[in-house]
Amino acid sequence: MAGDRAAASDWKAKAVASLDAIADPDDREVIQRDIDSLPL
């Protein structure tokens, strides 16, 4: 985050939006867990 919480939130939203492009449910779950672990 480097102190820029607004930019971090924007990037998190982009990551969430891109989940639909991940075809494999197992892969999508791994990425979702990573996103969920972000301190935002």
Beta strands, then each sheet from edge to edge (+ up, - down):
end
